[in-house]
Amino acid sequence: MGSAHSQSTPNMLSSLAAVTLLLCCGQLAAGDRYHPEVKAKLRADRPTPAQAERTAAFWYNEARSAIEGQLGHRLGGGGGKARNVVLFMGDGMSVPTLAAARTLLGQRNGRTGEEAQLSFESFPSLGLTKTYCVNAQTADSACTATAYLCGVKTNSGTIGVTAAVPRRDCAASLDKSTNVESIAAWALADGRDAGIVTTTRITHASPAGAFAKVANRHWESDSDVRGDSQDPNVCPDIAYQMINSYPGNEFKVLFGGGRREFLPTDVVDEEGTRGRRTDGRNLINEWQNDKRSRNVSYQYVWNRNQLISANVSLPDYMLGLFESSHMQYNMEADLVTEPTLEELTEVAIRSLSRNEKGFFLFVEGGRIDHAHHDNLVELALDETIEFSKAIGRATELLSEEDSLIVVTSDHAHVMSFNGYTTRGGDVLGVSDSRDRHGRPYMTLSYTNGPGFRPHVNGMRVDVTAEQGFGELDWRSHVDVPLASETHGADDVAVFARGPHHALFTGMFEQSGVPHRMAYAACIGPGLHACSAAARPALAASFALLFAMLLLLR
């Protein structure tokens, strides 16, 4: 008995010490270790919630205003035909990214932040899409682009082809039965115009989904195709397809980065970078020659000043390649030479709006994804805020009555918004709580990526003591060490405003996105709002409305 007691005593003391540590670190509340009570303390260095928020009336009024706004949207923009369709895609814009970005936006404006709203979060319809590929649980940006632009799920790494094409299988992609068209091509076939705006290389996976058919997303130039021991004369690269094949050669607006994919290796671009093409072709010149042969007005631009000047005259066709590779992050960009996503979007909409039949525009905030991959959380959130600005400008330029705007993401990331921080705590800072060793951790962290720090003596390092802590290139801490953070397999949000926006509610496959847009715009294959098959439902809606009006009388 004495022996058992002597063995149990150290264990008891150890347990008591652990409990004491947890209590002092704010991790344990009496009776519930899963949901510790964190005492909210007002801090002079943080904005405080509005006094009105302490009353029930504040939240009652907030809810009433939201309902009235929803009713106004539904009564004013739920039906009709979408003359214009704009798909905004935030690459890697997970739901936690939305929550953190809106908080940062509010805090930049001197508020607590959590109550803020990104421009598109007021859209009347909200849904979720499932992002998996045919052969992958966690998606990449190629199979997802094929889903939300072409309406077909496919294999990871392939674009514009069905899942009958294995990645890198050039021969399989030549079978026309495996090739699928995008909603941009559907719009062109109806006599409308089409355009692309992106902050990545315009040959990158997401924008390529609008025009390319390729067995490997990395075949951006002919040198990439040859690098996979394939013949670019048989399976053309993405840049070549954009300039010389339908539908890419019909796009009125093409804005992004990626000059190097269009230039031969013996040509240096405007900012001193050599091209990557080994076939000797200068595709920028070929684009200009094609437009000249058609006797249409055109302009190639490579910097912000040229873009702003072109916005005055607006030629028929515009090609803008603003970087050799991806465009710069907004927070690191030279804004004298680098246009913002908002500016690119405005010029694109103004240009495409000249077609009376309407247009389809794809706009990608592409570098949200890249910043997440590098665990650079402030850059990821700032890119999301810039994306929101572009959407806000689009809503000012386009009528809700005839323009459908859809906002979504291609896939998630593994950033978590965690800890028990009091209201108004710096979303880019440390949590108000600590780990079980009393070490601080960040409110925003990642489950994997290059930001891993080895533990010392079984404990995490104090990241707040690191040189450069909190600077723009400082990486948030992670659990699993990887060269690049991974995508997440989470569902992603879809927001919609305009004709038939209610189609985008609920949970549905990502491949349903372009079919719903096409329904509202009356283009492409399948059921349309304008078709005879849709009229019975429309008639039923009018009958129901008529019955309600009779009851109100």
N, C-alpha and C positions, 0 to 999 in steps of 0.2 A: 504493500500500500504506500509505504514511504517512498519506494522507488517510482511508482506511478506519479506521485505528487511532485517529486523532484523533476520528472520529465515534462510534466504539464506546466510547471511554473514559468519556464522560459517562453513557452508558446503563448501563454496567457499574457505575459509581459509584452511579447512581440505584437500580439493583437491589439493590446491597449495602446501601444505606441503608434501603431498604424491608424487606429481610430482617432487618437489625439492629433496626429498629423493631418488627417483628412478634415477634422473639424477646424483646425487652424487655417487650413487652406480654402475653406469655404466649400468643400466638396460633399459634406454629409449633413443632412438634416435629421433631427430626431425622428425615428420611426420610418424613414424612407431613404435608403441609400441611393435609390435610382433617380430620385427627383429632389436634389438638395435645394434648400432654401438659400437664395442669394439675396442678401439685404441690399436694397437699392439705396445708394447714397448720392445725394446731389453733389456734383463736383464743379468747381469753378471753371475748370478747363473744358467743360462740355455744355452744349446747348441744353436747355431744359424743355420738357414738353409744355405746350401751351396750357395755360391755366384752365381754359375752357374744356380741355380733354378730361378734366376731373368730373365733369357733369354728364348725366345721362342724355341731356338735351343735345349736346354736341354730337354724340354718336347717332342719335335718332335723326338729326338733321342731315348728317353725312349720308346715312343710309337712304333717306328720302331723296336727296339730290342725285345719288347714284341711280336709284330706280327711275327717276324722272328722265335722267340722261339716257338710260337704256330704252325706255319707252319711246323717247324721241327718235333714237336711232332706228328702232324697229318699225316705227310708223313711217319714217322718212326714207329708209334705204334698204328694206328687206327684199324687194322684188325688182321687176324690170330687167333690163339687159345691161351688162357691163361692156361699155364701149372700149374702155381702157382697163388693163389688168397690170398691176405692179406686184411682183413677188419680191419681198425683202427677206433675205436669208442671212441671219447672223451665224457664221460658222463657229460651231462649238458653244453656242449661247444656251447653256443649260439653265434650268430653273433657278438653282442657287446663284448663277451668274446674274440673272435678272434681279433677284432680291438684293444682292450685294451692290450692283451697279446703281439701282435706284437709291439705295442708302447713301452711297458715295455722292451721287448727284445732289441729294438734299443737304448733305454735310458741306459740300462745296459752296452751297448757298446760305450757309450759316444756320442751318436747321438741325434738328435731331437726326433727320435723314430717313428713318424707317417709314415715315408716312408719305414720302415723295412718290412720284409717278413718272415713269418713262413715257414718252409721247404716245406709244401704241398701246399702253396698258389701259387706256380708256376706250379702246375699240369694243363694240358691243358684243362680239362673239369670240369665244375662247374655247379651244379644244386641245387634245393631246394626240400626238402621232407616235406609232411604234416604228423604231428606226433600224431594226435588224436587217442584214443582207440575207440573200438566199443561202449563202454558205458561211455566215458569220453572225455570232450573237451580238458582238459589238461592231458597229458600222464604221466605215471610213467615208470620206467625202466624195468618192467616186460612185459607189453603189447608191448612196443617198441622193446624189445629183440626178442619177438616172430615175430614181423613184419620184422625187418631187418636181422634176421637169418633164420626164417622159412617161410617167405613170406606170412604170414597170420595175419591180424589184429584181436585182441582179446580183452577180458575185462581187465580192470585195475587189476593188482595184480596177474594175472595168466600167466603161462609160458608153451609154447609147446603144448597148447590146443586151440581149436577154441572158439569162443564166445558162443557156446552152453554150456560151463562150467561156472557156476557162481563161484565167488571167494569163497574158503573154501568148495566147494561141492566135497568132495572126491569121492562119488559114481558116479557123472557125469563124472569125469575125467577118470574113469575106462573103459568107452565106447571107444573102439579103434578107432571108426569113428571120435572121437573128437581130437585124437592125431595127431600131425603134426611133420614132420622131419625137421631138420635143414640142411643148406648147408654143414655143416661139415659132416653129415651123407651121403649126396649126394656124397661128395668127397671120403669118405671111400668106398662107394659102387662101385666107379669107380677104386678102387685100389690105390688111393692116400692116403696120410697121413693127419692127422689133429692135431691141437694144440690150446691151449688157453694161453694167457698171460694177467694178470690183476693186478692192484694195490689194488683192493678190495679183500674181501674174495672170493675165487674161487667159492663158493656156492651162491654168491650174484646174484641178478636178471639178470644182463647183461650177465656174462659168463654162467649162468645156461641155458640161451636160446639156447646154442649150443648143450645141451645134455639132459636136464630135461623135464619132463612132469608132471606138478604139479598145483594143484588148488589154491595154496597160495604161493607167493614168499618167505614168511617168514618161510616156512617149510624147513629150512636149515639142521636141525638135527632131530632125532626122538623125542627129547624132545619138539620141536616146534610143531610137528604134534599132540602129546598128549596134548599139551597146548590148542589146538583147539578142544579137545574132539574127535579126530580122531585116527584111529589105523594105526601106521606106518607099520605094517605087511600087511595092505591092500593098503595103499597109501604111498609108501616109500618116505623118505626125499631126499633132493637134494644131500647131500653128499653120501648117500648110492647109489643113481642112478649113480653118477659119477664113483664110484669104481666098482660097480657090474652089471651095466646094459649097454646095447648097446645104443648109441655109445660111452658113456663116457669111458668105459673100454678099448676102442680101441685107444684113443688119445695117440699119442707118446709123447706129451709135455703138462704138466699141471703146470703152474706157477702162484702163487698168494699168498694171505693170507688165514686165516681161519682154522688154525690147530685145534682149539677147536671143530669144527663141526665134526671132524674125530676121536676124542678121547673120551673114557669114563670118567665119572666124577671122577674115582679113579686114573686117570693117569695125571701126571703133565708134560707139554711139556718142551722142551729144554730151554725155557726162563721163566719157573716158573708159567705158567698158567694152570689151570685145564681144562680138557675137559668138554663138555656139553652133551655127549651122555648118556642116561639112559638105553640103551640096552646092555651095557657091551662090545660093539664091538669096536675094534681098527681097523679102516678102513685103516690106513696107513700100518699096518701089513698085512691086507687083500690084499691091492694093491701089496705089495711085494711078498706075497705068490702066487698070481695069475700069476705074471710075472715069478716067479721061476718055477711054474708048466708048463709054456709054453716053458721053456728052452731058454729064451731070456735075453739079458743083460738089467739091469735096475739100477736106482739109485734114492734114496730119498735124497733131500737136504733141509736144512732149513736156511742156511746163505750164504752170498756172497762168502766167500772163497771156500765153497764146490761147488758153482755154477761155479766159475772160473776154479776150478780143473776139474770138469766134462766136461767143454768146450773143454778140451784137448782130452779126450778119447771118449766122446759122446756115451753113451750107447743107446740101442734101444729105451728105455722108460725112461722118466724123470718125477718125481713128485717133485715139489718145493713148500713148504709151509713156507713162510718167516716170518709170524707173527701169533699170536693166532687169531687176528681179521683182520682188514684191515692193509695193509702195511702203514708205516709211511709216512707222507708228506715229500717230497724231502727236503724241507728247515729245517725240524726237525729231519731227519733220521740220524742214526749212519751209515755212509757210509762204515764203516769197516765190519759191519754185514749185512747191507741192500743193495741189488743190486738196480741199477737204472732201470727204464723202458727200457732205451736204451740197457743196458746189457742183460736184460731178452729177449728182442726182438732179439738181435743178436744170442744168444745161441739157441733160438727156430728156427730161420731161418736156421742156420747152421745144426741143427739136422734134420729138416724136409726136407732140400734140398737133402738129400741122396736118396730119393725116385725118381727114374727117371721119374715116371709118374706125379709127382708133389705133391702139397699139398694145404690145406686150413688152414690159421692161423687167429685167432681172437685175436686182441690186444686192450685192454681197458685202457685208462687213466681215471681210475674210481674216483679219488679223487678230480677232478675239481668240481664235483657235491657236495661233502661233504663240501668243503670249502665255496661254494656259500650258502649252506643251513645255515651255521653259520655266514654268512656275513663277512667272512675272505677273503677279495678280493685279497690281495697279494699272499696268498697261492693258491687261485684258478688260478691266472694268471701264477704263477710259475709252477703249475702242467701242465698247457697248454703248456708252453715252454718245459718242460720235454717230454711231449707227442710229440711235434714237433721234438725234438732230436731223438726220437725213430723212427719216420717216415723217417727222414733224413738218419739214418743208414740203414734202410730197402732199400731205393732207391740206396744206394751204393752197397748193397749186391745182389740185384735182377735186372736182365735185364728188360728193358722196352719192349723188343721184345716178351717175353713170360710170363711176370709176371704182373698181374693186381693188382694195389694197389688202394683201395677205402678208403677215409677218410670221416667220418661223425660224427654226434652226435645223441643221442637218443631223446633229448628234450632240450628246452631252460631253462633259468633262468630269474629272474626279476631284474638283475643288469642293471643299465642304465649308459651310457657314456654321461655325460651332462654338461651343462654350456657353457660359452664363454671364453675358455682359449686360450691364444696365443700359437703359434707353439712352441713345445719343452717344454711346461709346464709339470711338474711332473705328470704322469698319476695316481700315487698313492696319489697325494697331493690335495690341495684345488683348487677349480676353481678360475679363475681370477675375476669372477663376484661375487656378494653377493646377499643374499635374500632381500626382500623389507624392512627388519628391519636392514639391514647392517651386518647381521651375515654371516660368511663364510660357505660354504658347499663343500662337496667333489666332485671331478670330476667323481668319480665312487661311486654310491650309489645304494640302493635297495628300491623297493617299499614296501617290507615287510620283517619280520624276527626278530631275537632277538636283533638287534642293535637299537631298538627304544629308544629314549630319550623323556620323558615327556616335554611338552612345559611349560615354566614359564612365567606367565603374558601374555599369548598369543603369546609368541615368542619362537623360537627354541633356544636351548642352543648353546653356542659356543664350538663345539666339539674339536677345536684346543687347547682349554685351559684344556682339560681333562688330567689326569695323564695317562701316557702310550700312548698318542696320537702318531699314526704312527708306533707303535710296531707291531710285527708279529701277536699277539693275539688281537689287537685292532679291534673292529668291526666298519665297516662303518655304517653311519646313515641310518635309514629307516623311512618310513611313517606309516606303519601299524604294530603294535606289534604282533609278533607271536613267538612261541617257536622255530620254524624252518622256514626258508625262503622257499617259494614255487617254484615249477617249473613254467615255462612260456609255453604258448600255441603257441608260434611263430613257424614258419617254421625253419628248420635247414639246413645248407649247406652240400653239398656232393661234394667232390673233387675226381677226378679219373685220373690215369695214367696207360698206358699199353694197351693191346689188347681190342678194342671196348670201349675205354674210353668215346667216344661220347654218348654212351647210357645213361650216367649219367648227361646229360644236361637237362635244362628245369625244369618244376615243375611236380612232380609225388608223388604218395603215397609211404610212407616209406616201405610198404610191397613189393614194386617193387624192392628194393635193391638186395635181394638175387637172384631173378629171372634174373636180369640183369647180375649179376656176374656169375650165372650158364650158361647163354647164351654164355658168352665169354669163359667159361671154358669147355663147352660141357658136362655138368653133370646135374643130376637131371631131374625132369619132365619139360615138356614144350618145347618151341622152342630153338634150339641150333644153334650156328654159324656154326657147322659142319653138321647140318642136311640138308636133301634135300629141306625142306621148306625154308631154308635160302638162297639156291643157286641162285634162280632167282634174288634176290636183289643184291647178290654179282656179278652176271653176268652183271646186269644193271650198277653197279658201274664200272666194267672193260670196258664196252662199252662206258660209258661217258668219262672215262679217255683216251681211245683210240681216241675218237672223238676230245678231247681237244688237244692231241698230233698232230693229223692231221692238226688242225687249226694253231697250232704253227709253223708247217712246211710251 
